[in-house]
Amino acid sequence: MIAEQTPASEFCVEPDAAADEWLRRRPGGEPVVIAFSVARCCGGTKLCDVRVRIGVARNARTTYTRIGQVGGRDLLLDSRIAAMMPRRVPITVRGVARRRLELDLSGEDWARLLYA
């Protein structure tokens, strides 16, 4: 589900050359999604994760906010983290055997996003 709760103009999406090339090699119109997940561990510990992926799950109960475009595709952000997300959104490609899109945030930005 896509909801426009945060104006896209508040975010500055900055894909680097590697991210643009990665997306160019994967044609299709599916959006790029910055997804957030929370899991509880054995002692009640809260584990948070933020991932960049292609496409929205058909049974997704989460709402997403369109915050811009990357590689000609809509960039959607999980609405639960919109307030904690830095307004500068750098996207790059990481990984050795399995390269994928990633956020290129500072340690301080990651802390604010995952531990707030």
C-alpha positions, 0 to 999 in steps of 0.5 A: 500500500502506498501512502503520501504522508511525507512530501517527497521534496523533503528527501534528497535521493543520491544514487551513485554511479554503481547504483545507477548501473545496477538498476540499468542492468535490471529492467522493469518498472517495479519500485525500489523499496527501503523496507524496515523490519522488526523481530523479537529475540529470545530475551525480548530483544528488539532487532531492527533491520533496514534493507533496500530491495526491488518490489513491494510484497503483494501481501504487505501490510506496511504503507510506503511513502514515495520519496523520489526516484532512482534509476527511473523507478519510484523510491518508496520508504517504509512509513514507520521510519520516515521520521527517523530517515535522514533527508539525504538518502545516498544509495550504492551497491555493496556485496561480493558474490551477491551485489545488491543496493544498500544505503550508504549512511553514516554510523550516526544516521544508522544509529538514529534510524535503528535505535531511536 
